Structures are given as C-alpha cells and as structure tokens.
Amino acid sequence: MKENIVSALAGVSSRYRKIMMCLLFRGQVYNIRQVSYETDDFVVVELADGIEFNGHQEQYLAVTQNNELYSIDVYGDPEAFLTTLHGCAEIQPV
C-alpha cells in the first residue's frame, strides 16, 4: 500500500498540468510546484516553498473539496492519510 501511495505522489495531475497554481492560506500566497496526487475528495500539492507548522516545514499538503488544508502521512493507513487540519485554503490559478 505504501508503494502505491508513493508512486501516485510521483505523478502529475492531468487536470492541473498546464496551469500555474498557487495556494491561498491565511492571507499568504504559496506557489505550487505540482499537483502530486488527486482523489475525488482531496488534492495533494507540492509547494515550491513549504509552510512551517509547529516548527516543522511541510512541502506536501492536501486540500479537500471543502477547501480544508491538511498535513498528510504517506506511510499511514489510507484512512489516516489526512492528519492535521490547519484551516481553510484555496487553490487558485496564478
């Protein structure tokens, strides 16, 4: 299972492939390097520069269909893939 998630994170989403995107979170704009993984419920993005949460730099984050920003655990169970909720965020074209 871990290998499936890790290999899926290596792919680039076809839906966002040719559009420059950014993440809007707490009044800040973060450039998205790529959309790494997509499901019907959330999108995992790789940020060009990470966001620091509790002293830990996060490069990969998930944004749900409800615009909630989560940390992720690629090595955990699929049901526990989304870990810490950080608040509301949006993915927007640049």
N, C-alpha and C positions, 0 to 999 in steps of 0.2 A: 504494500500500500504506500509506504514512504516513497518508493521509487516512482510510482505513478504520479504522486503529487509533485515531486521534484522535477520530473520530466515535463509535466504540464506547465510548471512555472517557467520553463525554458522557452516555451512558445510565445509568439506574439499574437494577440487577438486580431482577427481579420477586421472586426468592426471598427477598431481604432487605429489600424496600421498606418494610414497616411495622414492622420490629423495630429497636429501638435496639441497636447493636452496639458492641463495644469490641475492641481488640487487646491481648492479653496478651503482653508481651515483656520478658524479663529482669527479672521481678518488678514491672514497671510496667504501668499500665493507660492505654491511649490511646483516646480516643473516636474513633469512626469517623463521619465526616460522611456518607459514602455508599459503596456498592459501585459502582465505576465500570465494571468490565468483568469478565466471567466466561467461563471456558473449562471444559472437563472436567478440566483439570489444575491450574488456579490461579484465584484471585480477586484482582483489583486493588482496593484500597481507598484512599479519600482520607481522611486523618486530619484531625481538627479542628485539632490542633496537630502539627506534624511532629516527626520524630525526627532528631537530629543524628548523622551518621556521618562520621567523619574531617573535621570542620569544615564539613560540607555538610548543610543541612536538607533532609530528604526528606518530602514531603507524600503522594506516591503510592507505595505499596509493594504487592508481590504476596505472597500466602500460598498455598502449594501444598497439594494434598491430603495431603501428608506433613507438614504444619504447619511448613514451612520458609519463612522470611521473606527475600525478595529485593528488591533495588533493581530498577528497570525502566528500559529505554531505549525510549521510544515511537518514536524515529526510526530505530532499528536494524532489522536484518533480523528477521523473525518468529522465526527460530531463536535469535536472540540477544536476545530481548525481556527475559528474566530475566538480570540481570547479576551483581551481587554477593550471595552468600549471607551473611546476618547471623546466622543461628542459628534456633532453634525459636521459634515463635509460635503463638498460637491466636486465633481469632475466637470471641467469646462474646457472648450477649445480655446487656444491662445489667440 
